[in-house]
Amino acid sequence: NKDGYDDLAASIEIRTEQDIGVETPGIIDAMVSLGDGSFQLSTTVQVGLRPRGLGVGDMTGDGIADLAVTEYGRIGIRDTGDTVTIVRGVPI
């Protein structure tokens, strides 16, 4: 958001014991800094299964920060393939 403060993004895998073997999408929470050490939730974005890593950069060349999300593609013994999701224009 170009306010000079570092913002924050977190990948979250939502699973419970009842979800074992269930393909549940992960989410990314993007939070903007309030400049006093605290953050406010800006947006939540649904991504692929089991998000693991995040990268920030202008991946589309439009001058707006994007997120790259790596997702681990294994459910139990079934390999669903690792993936990368690009979340364009995340407001952080």
Secondary structure, DSSP 4 states (H G I P E B T S, - for coil): --SSS--EEEEE----GGGTT---EEEEEEEEE-SSS-EEEEEEEEEEESEEEEEEE-SSSSSS-EEEEEE--EETTEE---EEEEETT---
